[in-house]
Amino acid sequence: MNPASDTEKCAKILKSLADESRLKIIRLLLEGERNVSEVVLHLGMAQPQVSHHLSILRSSGLVDTRREGKKVFNFIDPEVKYILKKKEIGLDLGCCSIKFDETTNPLIP
């Protein structure tokens, strides 16, 4: 892959992360795959809003899906997920990395 396409891909990913709601969704998905209803429940967002944000994250290549019956599960692409320490998880985007620690956990009130 040439450097120009690498930077374009990285820019697209970073743009998709430039939203608080999408960061919360990514943080939640780093803990495990979820369907839309589970994301709605955990984050207290409306279903259409969650679906819209997941669509953006899928188009950037960060999130992928798998179908199980009628349910569609969303998960972080395994190529970008990594574990730093016991209490830190993040994303390795190639161009840069992002780390989340337990203080950014959306499941903790």
N, C-alpha and C positions, 0 to 999 in steps of 0.2 A: 504494500500500500504506500502511496506517495505521501510526503509530509502535508501537502495541501488538503488531501482528503482526511488525514488524521486530525488536523486542526478543525476542519469542518465538522467532523463527527463529535469531537470534544466540545466544540461550541454549542452544538445541538443538545448534547447531554446537559451541559451547564445551564443553558436556557431553560431546559425542562425542570431543573432543580431550583430555579429562581422564583419559587413560590412556597410560602410557608406550608400550605396544605399538602403540596406534593412532597415536601421534605418530611412531613409527619407520616404520610403514606409510606414513603421509602423506609423510614425508621421502623415502622410497624412491620413491613414486609421483610426487613432484615432479620426479624425474629422468627419468621416462618411464613409459609404461603397462606393466603386468605382469599375468600371470595368477597364480592362486593358487599354483601350483607354484613359480613364480619368487620370489614373496614368501617362501614357506616356505624355499627354498634360501638366499636372501640374509639372512634374519633368524634362521634356525635355530629357527623356531617350528613347532609341530604344525599340520597342515593344518586340523583342525576349529577350532582357536583362530584361525588366520588368517581362515578363512571367517566366523567369528562377528564378528570385529573389522571386516572389510570390510562386513558386513551393517549394522553400526551406522553406519559412515561413509557408506554409501549412503543410509541412511534420513535422515541429517542433511543430505544434499544436497551433501556435499563430494566424493564419489566417484561416478563413473558407470561404465557398462560398455558394451562392444561385443563382439559375437560374431564369431568367425572360425572357421568350421567347428565343431569340438567345443570349442574353447577360448574362454573368456570373459576378455577383457582389462579390467582395472580401470585407471582414470585419474582424475586430478583434474579436476573440472569446470573448463573453461577460463575461466569467468567469475570464479573465485576465485584462480586461479594467477597469480602475477606474478614478474618477475625484478627484483631491486633493483640488484644489481651483478653483476659477473662471477662472484663466488664466493658470492653470497647469493641464495636463492630463498625464496619465502614464499607466504602466502595473504592476500588482501584480502577480509575478510568483510563489508565495508560498515560494520559497527559498530566494527571494530578490525582490525588486521593482525598477522600472525605472521611472523617472519623466521627462517630457518634459515641458518646459515653452514656453512662446510666442517668446522668442529669438531664439528658435530652429525650428520655424515654416517654413516649406519648401515653403509655399505659399507667404511669405513675401520676396521680393527681397533683 
